Amino acid sequence: MNHHPTEQSTRRVAIYARFSTDMQNPNSTRDQIRNCRELADAKGWQVVQTFEDSGISGSKRNRPAYKKMLQAVKSELVDVVLAEGLDRLNRSQELSANLFSICDYAEVELHTIAEGRVDEMHIGMKGTMDAMQLKRISQETHRGLKGRVKDGLSGGGLSYGYRIPIDPATSLRRTGQLEIYTEEATIVRRIFSEFADGTSPRAIAHQLNADGIPSPRGGAWKVNTIYGNAGRGTGILNNELYAGTRVWNRLRYRENPDTDQRVSRRRPAAEIIRVDVPDLRIVDAELWQLVKARQAGQRKTLKEAAPVALRRRKYLLSGLVRCGCCGGNMTVAGSGNRRAYYCANAKEKGPTICTGMPGLRLDRLQPLVLTGLRDGLLTPEAVGRFRRAFTARQVEEDRDRESRDAGLRKALAKAQKAIAGCMTAILDDRATPTIYSALEEAEARKKALEEQLADLSSATPEITADLADLYRAQVDALAETLSDPEVVHRASEILAELIERITIRHDTELGHMAQLEGKLLGLLGFADSKNAAALSGAACSLKLVAGARFALWRKRRCSSRLRDERYGGRRDVSAPPARPLSVRKRKRPPAHQLPA
C-alpha cells in the first residue's frame, strides 16, 4: 500500500497526456505535458514519469500509455497522477470511476490543471458530461453526413475504382466529391464481366494475383474481396456505386465494452439512404443485372443444399490447422474418406501467394493430434516445471499477503467510520442528498473491501500429484466420444481451448509434418477442473516460465516414395505383395520426431 510522503518530502508525479485523432495537433500532448510540469514545479512536486497516447479516444480502455500509467499507480511508483483535464484521462463514466477507485485504493491523488484535486463529485459529474458530449458529437456528425449524402456528396470512405478529385485552382482535394479512376475502373469491369461469364471468384482472384494487380488494400486478392456479403454491401460485386447508386447508412456500429472493438449491425431498410449518381457509374445496367442474377442463383442453391453446415463446425480441428509455408489457414476439401486439409491461401489466392502442399487427410491428422495432445504436451516433466514455478510464485505472494491484509483492514475501518459519520448525520436530522450519496458509496466500498479480504484469506490451491495422469485420462475420454458425429462441434470447441495452433509442413522425402502447440491455461483447467480458476490465474503470469508451448513433431511412417518402393509401386497398400522389394533402412529420426 502506498503511503503519502510528509509535507517536507517531495511527491512523485506521473503526467498523462492524450489527443484523440490524427486531425488534431500532434503537438497537443507536448503542450499538455509542459503545462503539467509547470504546475508540478510550482507545487514542488517531482515528475518521475510521463505517459503519452496519441490518436486514441479517451473512451478506449486499451491505451498503451494509459495502461502503463495504471501499472505505475498499482506498483506504488507515484504519489500523484496529473493531467490537463479529466477528459484527457477518460471520456467514459466507467473508466473514470475505475481510475478513481484504483488511485483511491493505492492512496494516490488525482490532480488536473482544470479541476485541481479530483474527488468523487468530479468523477460523477464530469464523467457524465463527457459521456453525453461524446454521444452528442456522434449524433451531430451523423446528421451532418446525412445532409452531405442527400446533397449528392460522399459520406466518407473511398471505394476501389474512384479517387478524390484535385481542384486545379488551389491544388487541394475536393472533399466529399469522387471521380472515376480509370485504371482501377478497368479492373472492376473485368471482375464483373468474368463473373457474369461463369468464372468463379476464386479463379478471378488467382488470375489477378498472377497478373500482379494489387487489391483495394494493396495486398493480395481473395474470394471475399470479390464476392463479399450482399446483405452488408461488401465486396466488389455488391457495391451499388458501380451501378450509379450511392448507398449510405446501411450499417450502425456499437463498441464492445469488453474489447473496445467496434461491431457492425445492419440497419432497418427504412433508414438506408440511396441517391442516384449516374456520373459515377462504372458497370452498365445489363452487366449489373447479369451478375445479380448469378449471385441469386448461387445463394438459392447454397441455402437449399447445406443450411446446417454453415452454422456448425463440421470438423474436429476447424480453425486450428495452419500452413507452414505462408501461415494461413488450412481448410477441408474433398469427399468421403478422401477429405483432406489444403492451404486456403494457395486455394483462394493462387500460387503467387502460396505454392501450397499436397492435402493431408483427416483420418491421418486427427489421431496424430490426439496422440500428441495426450502424450506430448502436459507431460510429467512439464507439470514438474510448472509446479516449481507455481510454488515459487506462491511463496513470493505470501510475503506481502500480511501487508496487503493490514492495508485492506485499514481501508475497511476508514469506510466503516465514514458510514458511522453519515448515520450520525441522518439521526441528527442533518442529512442532505450528498450525505446519502456518501453513505451509499461508503457501503459499496466496504462490501468490496470485505470481498477482497475474503479472497486474500482463501486457501492456496494445491497441484495434485497425478495431474498429468488426470489430463491423459480426460483426453482419452474425449477421444472415445469422437465417433459420435453429434459431439464433433462441442469437441472442436474443447480442442480450441487446449491447442494454440497445428502447423503443417511438407517435405518431398519425409511427407507431412505437424507441430502441435498447446495453451497452458487450457491444459491445466482441462486436467483439474476443480482448481481451474486458481491454477489458471497463476499460470497467466508464469506461462513463459512454465512453458506455455511444448512443441511436438510427428512424421508419417513412410513417405509415398518409400511406400511405392516397398509395395512394388502399387497404390493399394491394404496387403503387401508376396515378394516385397528390398528397401534401404532409413535413418532413425531424433527423439523429438516420432513416427505417426
N, C-alpha and C positions, 0 to 999 in steps of 0.2 A: 504494500500500500504506500502511495506517495505521501510525503509529509511536507507541509508548507515550510519554507525557509523562514527564518526570523526576519524582522524588519531590517536588520543590518546586512543580511546576506543578500546575494543577487539572485533574482528569479530567472530561471531558464525559460526562454521563449521559443516557440515554434511558430513561424509565419506561414500562413496558407494563402495562396493567390490562384485565381482562376478566371479565364474568359471562355465564353460558350461556343462561338462559331468562328470559322475561318474568315467570316466577313467583318469581324471585329478587329480592332487594332492589336496586333501581336505584342506591342509594347505595353499593353494594358497591365499584364502581370508584373512587368518590371516597375511600372509606376505604383502599383499596389504594394509591392514589397518595399519600395523606397519610402512610401508614406508610413508603412507599419514600422519600419526601422526608426524613423524619426520619432514616432510615439514611444517606442521601446527605449530609445536613448533619453527622452525627456523624463521617463519614469525610472530610469536607472536599471532597466532590465537588460539581460544578456541574451542576444539572439544566437541560439545554438544550432538551429536548423531552419531551412526554408523549403517549402513544398509548393510545386507549381504544376497545375494542369492546364493545358492549352487546347482549345477547341472541343471541350467536353461540357455537356449540360450539367447543371447542378442537381438535376433530378436523377442522375445516374449514381448508383452505389459503387460500381466497379471502376472508379477512377484511380489510376496507378498511384499518383502522389497523395491523394486523399487517404487511400488505404495505408500507405506508409506513415502518414501523419497519425492515424488512429493507432498504429502499432507503436509509435513513439510514446503516445499517451499511455497505452496499456503497459509498456515496458518501463514506465516511471522515468523517462528521459527528459521530460519537460515539466514545468510548473504552470505555464500559461500557453494557451493557443490564441493567436492573434490574427485577425483578418480585417480587411477593409470594411466589410459588412456581412451580416448573416446570409445575404443572398449569394455571397461569394462561396460560403461554406456549403450551403444546401439550398435547393428550391423545392424541397419535399418536406411535408409535415412529419412523415415517418422518419426520414433520415435526420432531420433536425432534432427530434426527440431522442433518437438513438444516440446521436453525438453528445447531447447534453447528459444523458444517462451514463455514458462511458466516462466522460470527463468528471461528472459528479462522483462516480464510484472511485475513480483514481485520484480524487481531490485535486484536480487540475481546473484552473479557472478559464472561462471562455471570455475573451475580450474582442471588441471590434471598434474601429475608429468611429463608426456612426452611432452605435448604441452604448458604448462603454462596456462595463461588465454585464454579461448576459445572464439573466435569471429565467425562471420558469415562465414569467409573464412575457418576456421577449420571445421565447421559443413558441409559445402558444399563439400569440397574436401575429408575429412576423411570419411564422411558418404558414399560417392560414392565408395571410395576404400574398405571400409568394406563390402558393399553390393556385390561388384564384387568378393571379396575374398570368401564370403560365397557361391556364385554361382560356383566359380572355385573349391572350396573344394568338393561341391556336385558332380560336373562333374567328378572330379578325383576319388572320391570314387566309383561312378557308373562304371567308366571304369575299376577300379581295381577288383570290384566284378564280372564284366562280364568275365574278364580273368580267375578268380578263377573257375567260374562255367564251362567254356569251358574246363578247365583242370580236370574236374571231382570232384571238391571240392564244399562244401556248400557255398551258397551266403549269409547265415545268416538265423536265425530262427531255431527252433528245433521242429519238428513235433512229435506228440504223437506216440509212438512206437519206438522211436530212442533215442540215447544218444551219447554224445561226448566221444570217447574212451580215455583211460589214457595210456600214454607211460610208460611201465614198467621200463624203464631205468631211466627216470627222474621224474616219478610220476606226470607229468604235462599233461594237456589236449592237445590232438592233434587238434588244432584249424582248422576248415574247413573240418574235417572228421566226419563221422557218423557211427554208428553201430546199429544193431537191438537190442532193449531192449526187451528181451523175454517175460517178464510179461505183458507189455503193448501191444506187438505184438499179444499175445493171445486174448486180448480184441478186437483188430482191426479185427482179423479173425472172432471172434464171431459176431461182428456187421454186417460184410459183409454177413456171412452165414445166419443169422436170417433174414436180409432184403431180400436176394435172395429167401428165403423160404416163403416170403409173410408177415412177421411180420412188422408192421408199426414202423416208427421211434419213435413214442410216446410210444408204448409198449416196445420197446428196452430200451428207456431212463428210463421208470418206473422200469424195472427189474434190470438195472444196479444200479440205486439208492437204490433199495431194497436190493441188494447184498452188498451194502456198498463200491462200487468201485468208487473212485474219478474220476472226469472228467479231461480233459487235464489241466485245470487251477486250479484243486484242489477242486472245488465246486461240485455242482450237475449237472448231465447230463440233457440236454434239447433237444428238437427236432432239433433246429438249429445247435447244436453242431454236430449232426449226419448227418443231411440232407444238411445243408448249402446252398450254391449258386453255381451251376455248372459253370456258366459263369465266376465267380471270383475264382473258385477253392477252396472255403471254405467248411468246413465240412469234417468229416471223410470219407464219401462215395465219395468225389470228389478229394481227394488227390492222384494225379497220382504217387507220390513217392512210395505208397504202391504197385503199379503195376510195379515198376522198372524204372520209368522215372522221372528225376528231371526237374521241370518246374520253370523257373525264368524270371523275368521281365514282369509278367502278368499285374501288376498294376503300375501306377505312382501316385505320391502324390503332392498335392498343398495345401499350407497353406491359410486358410481363413483369410484375413486381419482384419476382424471384431471380430472373435472369437479366433484366434490363433490355431484353431483346424485343423489337417491335414485331407484332404478329398481325398479319393482314386478314381481314374478313370481308366478304362480299357484301355490298350494299344492296338494298331493295332496288328493283328495276326502276321504280318511280323516281329515285334520287339520281340516277345516272343521266348525264347530260351529253347529248350528241349534237354536233354542229357540222354542217357541210363545209368542206374546204376543198373545192374542186381543183384549185391550183396546186394542191399538194398530192394529187392522185399519181401513183406510180404504176398500179396494175389496173388494166381496163376491166369493165364490169363483167364481160364474158369470162375472162380468165378467173376472176374472183369467184364467180358462181360455180365454175368447174371444180375449183379447189374445195369450196364449202360442201358441194355435193359428195365428193370423195370422202371428206372427213366425216360427214354424217353417216355414210355407209359403213365406214370403219368403226365408228362408235356403236352403231347398232349391232354389228357382228360381235364386237368385244363384249357388249353388255349381255347379249344372249348366250354367248359361249362360256364365259368364265366370270360370273359376278362374284363368286365367293373367293376365288383365288386372288382377287385384287385386294381383299380386305384382311387376309390372314397370311402369316408366314407359312410358306409351304415346305421349307426345308430346314433341317436341324441347324445348319451353320449359316443361315441367312444373315448377311451384313457383317460377317466376321472374316471372310476369306479375302486376302489382298494379293495382288500380283507383285512378285518380287522384282519385276523388270521396271514398272512405272509407278508402283504404289497405289494403283487404282483398285476398285472393287472387282471381284470375280463373281460372275453370275452363272446360273444354271441354264443349260440349253440341252436339247435332245429329248428323247422319249424312252420310256421303258427302262431297261437296265443299261441303256447307253447314255443316260443323263450324266453330264459332266460339267465341271466348273471351267469357264473360259474368262479371259480378261475382258471386262466391259469396255475399257478404253480401246483395245485392239478391235473390238467388235463394232463399236459405235463411231469411233473417231478415225479408225484406219491405221495402217502400218506407219504412217508419218509420225504418229504419237506413240504407238507401242506395237512392236512386232508380234507380241503375244507368245503363246506356247501351246503345245498340244493339250487337249482337255484332260482334266483329272477327274475320273469317275467318282460319283458319290459313294458307291459301295466300297471304294478303297479308302477314301479320305475320312469318312465318318468313324469307322472303327479305329483308324490310326489316331484321330484326335481324342477319342475316349480313352484309349490306352495311354496316350501322353498325358491326358488330364489326370488319370488315375495314378500313374507311376512316376511321372517326370516333374510335376510342379511342386505340390506340397509334400515334399519328401521328409523323412525324419530329420535329415541334416538341415533342411530349410526351417523346419519347425524349431530345431535347436537354436539356430541363429536368431530366429525371431524371439524365442523365449529369453535368450540372454539380453537382447536389446530391450525387450519389454520390461524385464526385471530392472535393468539399469535405469530405464526411464521412470519406473515407479519409485525407485529409491530417490531419484532427483526430485520428483514431485513431492514426496513425503517430507523433504527438507523444509519446504516453505508452506506445508499444509498448516502447521501450527500458527504461523504468522498470518496466513490468509484467514484462518478461523478467528483470530483475535480482531482482525480488521473488520470482518463481517459482523462480529458481535458488537463492536464499537458503533458501526453504522446502524445496526438494529436498535441499539439503545438510543441513538440520536433520533431515529424515526419514531420510536415509542414516546420519546419526550415531546416531539412535535405533535403527536396525536393527543397526548395529555394536555398540552397547551391549548389546542383547538377545542377540546372538550370542555376545558375550564371556561373559555370564552363563550361557548354555546350555553353552558349552565348559568353564566352570569348575564345572559341576555345581551351580549356584546357581539353576537355572530353577524357576519357580513357574507356576501357571496364569495369574497376572497377567502374567508375562513373555511367555508365549506369546501371550496376547491382545494385549499391546502390540506384539509383533513383527508379528502379523497386521495390526493397524491401521496400523502404520508402512509396511508393504509396500503396502497398499492406497492409502495417501496418496501414496507415491512413484509408483505407477502412474498415479494421477490427475494428479499434477503433471507427469509426463512427457507425458501426453496433452495437457495444456493448453499445454505448451511447443511440442509439435508443431503444434497448431492455431495458436499465436501466430506461428510462423515460416512458416506456409503462405502461398503467393503470393497477392497481391491479384487477384481476378478482373477481367478486362478486359471492357468492354462493346463488343461487336462493332459496327463502324460501320454495318452493314446490318441492325441489329436490327429496325427497322420492316419492312423487306422480308421478312426471315425470318418475322416474325409474320404478315404478309399471306399468304405462301405457305402457312403452316400452316392458316390459316382457309380458304383456297381448297381445300386438300386435304381438310379436314373437310367442306366443303360438297359435294364430289364424292361422298362416301360416303353422303350422307343419302338417296339414292334406294333404298338397301338397307334394308328395314324391320328386319332383324336387328340393325343397329347403332344404331338410334334410341335405345335405352336407354343405351348407353355414351356416345353423342354428347351426350345430355342431361346426363349426369354431368360431361362435359368443359365444357360451356357453364356449368354451375352453378359451376365453379371460376373462370370468367372474368367472369361477369356478376353484379353485386350485385342488381340488380332491373331490370325493364322496367315503367315506369309508363305506363298508358294513360289518356288523357283524350279527351273527345269534345266537338266544337263543332257546332252545328246547321248552320253555314255551311261550315266547313272540314273536317268529318268527324273521323276518329280521328287522334290524335297520340300518338307513342310516344317516351318519354325513356329512353335506354339508359345505364345506369351500370355501369362496369366495375370489376373488382377488380385493382388494380395488381400485387399479388403474383402472382396467377394469370396475368395477361397477360405478365409478364416471364418466368416459368417456361415458359409455353407457347411463347414465341418462342425461348428459348435454354435448352434442357433441360440442357445440359452445365454451365452456371453457375447453374442454377435456385436451388440452395440458397444460394449466396453472394449472388446478387442479391436474393433474397427476404429474406435476413437484413438487408441494408442498407435495402431498401425499407420494412421493417417500421417503422423509426424515421424514415423520410423520406417516408412516404406523404402527409402533408399538404403537404410542400414540393414533392414530385414531382407531386402531383395524383392522388390515388387515384381520383377520379371525374371523368371527362371526359364531360359530358352531350352527347348528340346528339339533336336534334329532327328528326322526319320527319313530313311531311304527305302525305296521299293526294293523288294528282294532281288530282283534282277531286271535289267533293262530289256527293252523289246529286242535289242540286237542279240543279247545273250539267250533270251528265250527262243528266238528263231534258230540259233545255233544248236541249242540243246534238244529242241523238238523237231529238228530236220526242216526248219523253215515253215512248219505248219502253224496257222493261227489258232487252231483249236487245241488248247492245252489241257483239256479235261483228262486225258490219259496219255502217258508217254509212249513213244513208239517202242517196238520190240528191241531194237538195237540203237539206242541214242548215240549221237555223235559225241566224241570226247570234247571236253571243254577245259580250257586252261583255268586253273584255280585263281579266283580273284583275290586281290589283296584285302586282308581283313580291315574293315573301317575302324577309325578311332572309337574309343569307348563311348563318346557322346553322340555317335552316329549309329543308331541301332536299326537293324532291318525291320521293315514293316511286317 
